[in-house]
């Protein structure tokens, strides 16, 4: 992390199991993986002027200088005429995009049935969602996900990606 190394990667570029935490005006987070810190930054829980610490080190560094972290824009996007504006976040993994919508309502289609659910958990290889109306919790392996669509809903009025988009997940419901 300090000295310009890539966030969440070893000197050779391989992913590590290193743990990090961040410090904001409201307190210090618990220890988490680099991927979890990146998701927190994309959700707006971590700002560029907050600080990050690598487990085992005493020093804290400004999040703004850590390579590999992206922060949602705090400025509303310019009005569009339907063309791509370049303000969309580029996610590397399904876990990252789902983590952005954690504890939000998402549209989930399992087989032929589609319903609005609360996205409750995102694991290494699955997500969990609750249908409050039916009092059911669904465990869906990533291998069953066929398509994920983030539809822009607020045309730049929201300050972060999550609030400006509605997420739809289509998964194989057979089996």
Secondary structure as UniProt FT lines:
FT   HELIX           2..4
FT   TURN            7..8
FT   TURN            11..12
FT   STRAND          20..24
FT   TURN            25..26
FT   STRAND          27..28
FT   HELIX           34..43
FT   TURN            48..49
FT   STRAND          51..54
FT   TURN            55..56
FT   STRAND          61..62
FT   HELIX           63..65
FT   HELIX           94..100
FT   TURN            101..103
FT   STRAND          105..110
FT   TURN            111..112
FT   STRAND          113..122
FT   STRAND          126..131
FT   TURN            132..135
FT   STRAND          136..141
FT   HELIX           142..144
FT   STRAND          145..152
FT   TURN            155..156
FT   HELIX           161..164
FT   STRAND          165..171
//
